[in-house]
Amino acid sequence: MKELMSLTKPREVCMKIEKILLVGIAAVTAATLAACAVFAEIAPVTDQVMLTTTQYKVQKPKQSVPPAEMITVNTTELDCLHKNIYWEARNQSLEGMIAVATVTLNRASADGYPSSICEVVYQAERDDAGNIVLNRCQFSWYCDGLGDEPNLADEGERKAWRKSRDVAEGVLLGKYKSDTMVKDALYYHADYVQPAWAATKVMVAKISSHIFYKEKADKGAGAKASGV
């Protein structure tokens, strides 16, 4: 500044100031470029790491979720199984209800029986006129002379009806599977009776108040019992 004050001509003062400013600007510019050069050496590595991370996230395979297996159920067959479980086993344990459903399905797939659930459930002896013979059905509730519709005005019966529906749906959809001991069973009876046909079968299990049987090894399903 002292040097500036010694100058008397305005032009010389301006030129001196301009020179000082240029020198200052040059110094700042040099420092900035030096810093940029240092950053430039580091930046590519940082960019590469970020790119690699980004690419990994994009290219990482996502786990595919397979669509749920679709199972269709014939509602008419479901209704028949539902009603059979209700009338035959509504007072049984869950395992007992599943076992009765299993026998019903086993018959539908066995030789010597009708091939549909409804035909199995409503299988009955008929007279020459085609009328159902009283108490001569495979499942006794169908021809016992009593009504076949549940009393849904009663709360207990409503619960049993809903539970029977749940079991029917669960068995058909594979949610409920029967005990392995009754997987081949074709017959059962209440434990308070002793039907003559039981002596010709092989007992496989007792579940709740029902005793379950399968055919003997030397017989086919054609030798049917009268009743279940």
Secondary structure as GFF3:
##gff-version 3
##sequence-region A 1 228
A	DSSP	alpha_helix	2	5	.	.	.	ID=ss1
A	DSSP	alpha_helix	10	59	.	.	.	ID=ss2
A	DSSP	alpha_helix	75	89	.	.	.	ID=ss3
A	DSSP	alpha_helix	94	108	.	.	.	ID=ss4
A	DSSP	alpha_helix	117	121	.	.	.	ID=ss5
A	DSSP	beta_strand	124	126	.	.	.	ID=ss6
A	DSSP	beta_strand	132	137	.	.	.	ID=ss7
A	DSSP	three_ten_helix	140	143	.	.	.	ID=ss8
A	DSSP	alpha_helix	155	173	.	.	.	ID=ss9
A	DSSP	three_ten_helix	180	182	.	.	.	ID=ss10
A	DSSP	beta_strand	187	190	.	.	.	ID=ss11
A	DSSP	three_ten_helix	196	200	.	.	.	ID=ss12
A	DSSP	beta_strand	202	207	.	.	.	ID=ss13
A	DSSP	beta_strand	210	214	.	.	.	ID=ss14
###
